[in-house]
């Protein structure tokens, strides 16, 4: 019985979270910012350091809702954590 309650609680929490998520779709050529992960943050900047990098240009849209991004100076890489500017 406890296992059933646990699964029901998890499903309710997931449903509540997913109602707040708004999907983003980007077009080719859009300028976006990319979230900066903990590994790429400068430890000297402290907690007030920037959380975003960019802007980047969307060059390709992949099937798994990921995007290939290009820096404005033409260096290209692939990332999925892009946000609109």
Phi, psi and omega in degrees: 000320180297321180297320179295317178296321180297315179297319179296319179296318178297318179295319177296317179296318179295318179297318179295318179294314185293338177289337181271345182282129179248116181294144179245137174235132181247149177261159176300133180094350178295147174263129183227161171252152182245138179291139181265118180288167181301325182292333183262356179286146177279116183295339179286341182282340180070199184286347179266007178292162182294143179260350184233151174240154175143186009276156176233156180255132177284122181254329182214140174255124181265166184293332184268029179061029174253164183227147170265129183248156179226131175294158183292344175264022170080010174278123187252142175205170183247134179205156182243354184264049184270147177230147180291150177280000000 
